[in-house]
Amino acid sequence: MTHPELGVNSLRWRTAMETALYGPDGFFTRPGAAGPGRHFRTSAHATAVFAGLLRPLLARVDAALGHPDPFQLVDVGAGHGELLLEVVRSYRADFGGRLRPLAVELAGRPAELPPGVGWTDRVPDRIVGMLLATEWLDNVPVDVAEAGPDGLRYVLTDDTLGGPVSAGDAAWLARWYPPLPPGARAEVGVARDNAWATALARVERGVALAVDYGHLRDGRPLDGTLTGYRDGRQVPPRADGTTDITAHVAMDSVADAGAAALAGRSPGGYPYRLMVQRDALKALGAGGRRPPLSLASADPAGYVRALARASEVGELLDPAGLGGHWWLVQAIGVAHPFSPGDGIVES
């Protein structure tokens, strides 16, 4: 996968991503940055319906915790706080004043965000409630490796090859990827595994949910997935702060790292559940059916609203789009909110 426009510096991608995304003039952190919602669509940004569909999940977690006061809802990689703001608007009253929404984001707090939503640049030390990470892990910086006749080497931002991969990265690739033929590329997920495990360690009791596009070992792409987004279009990734830089997530590896971090803290006999978004949302009651035509004559305005909602739910369920994203759901100190029949892929 050759991109002649990758950038001006010959760096390993993990180093380049860190600066290009999160440095002083980074894509997400530079003053006046528009926020992720302008550049790409996630479940949280694409539709307010997503927040409503999370309502039964938060209710299950709240009940499992015994309705704690406060109930913390922590959104890691929150963008401009769109998802938390919609939760506050739609069903904060469900918690009777106990809800404490907190956005975790390296960028500065948006001026338009109301004071009811907290803002910080780090995951709090103690969480009782729910930890959300909607398309956060795909932006955690990673190195890219390519297989060649002399072994695995790091891919640099000018699309040349650098030095041999470290022993730790080689061990991760050997465990989580099938043997790579010459010319095949893979993103090394060690940093993402560590980021997720570190975040989970802050959850004292509750549920953690990561939503991201990714893959499992038996279906890894072998040409690499590193790419860029800008102004709603997919573009070559540039290491100069002008594009988002993202890559698919090895979801099974992240899940395993989380399970190891939670050893002994997950009751019920399973450390995690991993499913596609389509199955997860259906288990939470999402339907996406078009309203009956009879409603068009009886209540035209209501029919239009119902039709728009059905279209938005359909987007979230589309297996070729957002519905194909992965949900990693890990319970910490409480019963898991999903039952064994809820579209489970692995646990």
C-alpha positions in Angstrom: 0.0 0.0 0.0 2.0 2.9 -1.3 1.0 6.5 -0.5 3.4 9.1 -2.1 1.8 11.9 0.0 2.4 10.3 3.4 4.4 13.2 4.8 7.7 15.0 4.8 9.5 13.3 7.7 11.0 9.8 7.6 9.7 8.6 11.0 8.1 5.5 12.5 4.4 5.9 12.4 3.8 5.7 16.1 6.1 8.6 16.7 4.6 10.5 13.8 1.0 9.9 14.8 1.6 11.1 18.3 2.8 14.5 17.1 0.6 14.8 14.1 -2.6 14.1 16.1 -1.9 15.3 19.6 1.1 17.7 19.5 0.7 21.4 19.9 -0.3 21.8 16.3 -1.9 18.4 16.1 -5.0 17.5 14.1 -7.2 17.2 17.2 -5.4 19.5 19.6 -4.3 22.7 17.7 -6.2 25.8 18.6 -9.4 26.1 16.7 -9.5 22.5 15.6 -13.0 21.7 14.3 -13.4 18.4 16.1 -13.7 14.9 14.8 -17.4 15.3 13.7 -16.4 17.5 10.8 -14.0 15.0 9.4 -15.5 11.5 9.8 -18.7 9.8 10.9 -18.9 7.7 14.0 -21.9 6.2 15.7 -21.7 9.0 18.3 -21.5 11.8 15.7 -23.7 10.4 13.0 -26.9 10.4 14.8 -28.5 11.5 18.1 -30.4 8.2 18.0 -27.3 6.4 19.1 -27.4 8.0 22.5 -31.0 6.9 22.9 -30.2 3.4 22.0 -27.6 3.3 24.8 -30.3 4.2 27.3 -31.3 0.6 28.2 -27.6 -0.3 28.5 -26.9 2.5 31.0 -30.1 1.5 32.8 -28.9 -2.1 33.1 -25.5 -1.0 34.4 -27.1 1.4 36.9 -29.3 -1.3 38.3 -26.4 -3.8 38.5 -24.5 -1.2 40.5 -27.5 -0.6 42.9 -28.1 2.9 41.6 -24.9 4.6 42.9 -24.7 8.3 43.7 -23.0 9.5 41.7 -23.2 7.4 38.5 -20.1 8.3 36.5 -20.4 8.3 32.7 -16.9 8.7 31.3 -16.4 9.2 27.6 -12.7 8.7 26.5 -11.8 10.4 23.2 -15.0 12.4 23.5 -14.4 14.8 20.6 -16.5 17.9 21.3 -18.7 16.0 23.9 -21.5 15.3 21.4 -22.5 11.9 22.8 -22.5 13.1 26.5 -24.4 16.2 25.6 -27.1 14.1 23.9 -27.3 11.8 26.9 -27.8 14.8 29.2 -30.5 16.3 27.0 -32.3 13.0 26.5 -32.4 11.1 29.8 -30.3 12.7 32.5 -33.6 12.8 34.5 -33.5 9.0 34.6 -30.8 9.2 37.2 -32.5 11.6 39.5 -29.5 14.0 39.7 -26.9 11.2 40.1 -25.4 11.3 36.6 -21.9 12.8 36.3 -20.9 12.9 32.6 -17.2 13.5 32.0 -15.4 13.9 28.7 -11.8 12.8 28.5 -10.0 14.6 25.6 -6.6 16.1 25.0 -8.1 19.0 23.1 -9.3 22.1 25.1 -12.9 22.2 26.3 -15.3 23.5 23.7 -16.8 26.9 24.6 -20.3 25.8 23.7 -20.3 22.7 26.0 -22.6 23.4 29.0 -21.2 23.2 32.6 -23.2 20.1 33.3 -20.6 18.0 31.3 -17.2 17.8 32.9 -14.0 18.0 30.9 -10.5 16.5 31.6 -7.4 15.3 29.8 -7.0 12.1 31.7 -9.2 9.2 32.8 -10.1 9.7 36.5 -8.5 7.4 39.0 -11.8 5.9 40.3 -14.9 5.2 38.2 -18.2 3.7 39.5 -20.5 3.7 36.5 -19.7 3.3 32.8 -16.6 3.9 30.7 -17.2 4.6 27.0 -14.6 4.7 24.2 -16.3 5.3 20.8 -13.7 5.2 18.1 -10.9 6.1 20.5 -8.6 3.1 20.1 -8.3 3.6 16.3 -6.5 6.9 17.0 -4.1 5.5 19.6 -0.7 5.8 17.7 0.7 2.5 16.3 3.7 1.4 14.4 3.3 -0.4 11.0 5.4 -3.4 10.2 6.1 -5.0 6.8 7.3 -8.6 6.2 10.3 -9.1 4.0 13.0 -11.7 3.2 15.1 -10.5 6.2 12.1 -10.4 8.6 9.8 -7.8 9.9 10.8 -4.1 9.6 9.1 -0.9 10.6 7.4 1.2 7.8 8.4 4.8 7.9 6.3 7.8 6.9 8.0 8.2 3.6 6.9 4.6 2.8 10.4 3.2 3.1 11.4 0.5 5.6 13.3 1.3 8.8 14.9 -1.0 11.3 13.8 -4.5 12.5 10.8 -4.5 14.8 11.5 -4.9 18.5 11.3 -8.2 20.3 8.1 -7.2 22.0 6.4 -6.1 18.8 7.5 -9.2 17.0 6.1 -11.3 19.8 2.7 -9.4 19.6 2.6 -10.0 15.8 3.4 -13.7 16.2 0.6 -14.1 18.6 -2.1 -12.0 17.0 -1.5 -12.2 13.3 -1.2 -15.2 11.0 2.2 -15.6 9.3 2.8 -12.6 7.1 3.9 -13.3 3.5 6.6 -11.0 2.0 5.2 -7.5 1.4 2.3 -7.9 3.8 1.8 -5.1 6.4 0.3 -5.0 9.9 -0.3 -2.4 12.5 1.3 -3.3 15.8 -1.4 -3.1 18.5 0.7 -3.2 21.7 0.0 0.5 22.5 -3.7 0.0 22.1 -3.8 -3.0 24.3 -1.9 -1.0 27.0 -4.2 2.0 26.6 -7.3 -0.1 27.1 -5.9 -2.0 30.0 -4.8 1.2 31.7 -8.3 2.7 31.3 -10.0 -0.4 32.7 -7.8 -0.3 35.7 -9.5 3.0 36.7 -13.0 1.4 36.8 -13.7 0.3 40.3 -17.1 -1.1 39.5 -19.2 -0.9 36.4 -19.0 -1.6 32.7 -16.5 -0.5 30.0 -17.6 -0.3 26.3 -15.2 0.2 23.4 -16.8 0.7 20.0 -14.5 0.7 17.0 -13.9 -0.7 13.5 -11.5 -3.6 13.6 -10.8 -7.2 12.9 -10.1 -10.6 14.5 -7.1 -12.8 14.0 -8.7 -15.1 11.4 -9.7 -12.1 9.3 -6.8 -9.7 9.5 -6.2 -7.6 6.4 -2.7 -8.2 5.1 -2.1 -4.9 3.2 -2.4 -2.6 6.3 -5.3 -0.3 7.2 -3.6 3.0 8.0 -5.5 5.8 6.4 -6.5 9.4 6.8 -9.7 11.5 6.9 -10.2 15.2 6.3 -13.4 17.2 5.7 -15.5 14.0 5.4 -13.3 12.3 2.8 -10.9 9.5 3.1 -7.4 10.7 2.1 -3.8 9.5 2.3 -2.5 9.9 5.9 -0.2 12.8 6.4 2.2 13.2 9.3 2.0 17.0 9.3 -1.2 17.5 11.3 -3.5 18.1 8.3 -5.4 14.8 8.4 -6.8 12.4 10.9 -4.6 9.2 11.0 -6.3 6.0 11.9 -6.1 2.2 11.6 -8.3 -0.7 12.3 -8.1 -2.2 15.8 -7.2 -5.8 16.6 -10.3 -6.2 18.8 -9.5 -9.7 20.1 -6.0 -8.5 21.3 -7.5 -5.5 23.1 -10.1 -7.7 24.7 -7.5 -10.2 25.9 -5.4 -7.3 27.4 -8.5 -6.0 29.2 -9.3 -9.5 30.5 -5.8 -9.8 31.9 -6.0 -6.4 33.5 -9.3 -7.5 35.2 -8.2 -10.9 36.3 -10.4 -11.9 39.3 -12.7 -8.8 39.0 -15.3 -10.0 36.5 -18.0 -12.2 38.1 -20.2 -14.5 36.0 -17.5 -16.8 34.5 -16.5 -14.6 31.5 -14.2 -11.6 31.3 -15.7 -9.9 28.2 -18.1 -10.1 25.4 -17.3 -9.1 21.8 -20.0 -8.5 19.2 -20.8 -6.5 16.2 -22.8 -3.3 16.7 -25.7 -4.6 14.7 -26.2 -7.4 17.1 -25.5 -5.3 20.2 -28.1 -2.7 19.3 -30.7 -5.2 18.4 -30.2 -6.8 21.8 -30.9 -3.4 23.3 -34.1 -3.1 21.4 -33.2 -1.3 18.2 -35.5 -2.1 15.3 -35.1 0.3 12.4 -38.5 -0.6 10.8 -40.2 1.9 8.6 -43.4 3.4 10.1 -46.7 2.2 8.6 -47.9 4.1 5.7 -51.2 4.7 7.5 -49.4 7.0 9.8 -48.6 9.3 6.8 -52.3 10.3 6.5 -53.2 10.2 10.2 -50.2 12.2 11.4 -48.0 13.5 8.6 -45.5 15.2 10.8 -45.2 12.2 13.1 -44.7 10.0 10.0 -41.8 12.1 8.8 -40.2 12.0 12.3 -40.6 8.3 12.5 -39.2 7.8 9.0 -36.2 9.9 9.8 -35.5 7.9 13.0 -35.9 4.6 11.1 -33.3 5.8 8.6 -30.9 6.8 11.4 -31.3 3.5 13.2 -30.8 1.7 9.8 -27.5 3.5 9.4 -26.4 2.3 12.8 -27.4 -1.3 12.0 -26.0 -1.4 8.5 -23.6 -4.4 8.4 -21.5 -2.8 5.7 -21.1 0.4 7.7 -21.5 1.4 11.3 -23.4 -1.8 12.1 -20.3 -3.8 11.3 -18.3 -2.0 14.0 -17.2 -4.0 17.0 -18.4 -3.7 20.6 -16.1 -4.8 23.3 -18.1 -4.9 26.6 -16.2 -5.7 29.8 -17.9 -5.9 33.3 -15.9 -5.0 36.4 -17.3 -6.2 39.7 -20.9 -6.5 38.4 -22.9 -9.0 36.3 -22.4 -8.5 32.6 -25.2 -6.5 31.0 -25.6 -8.8 27.9 -26.9 -12.3 28.1 -25.2 -15.3 26.5 -27.6 -15.2 23.5 -26.9 -11.6 22.6 -24.9 -12.1 19.4 -21.7 -13.1 21.2 -18.6 -13.6 19.0 -16.0 -14.4 21.7 -15.6 -14.3 25.4 
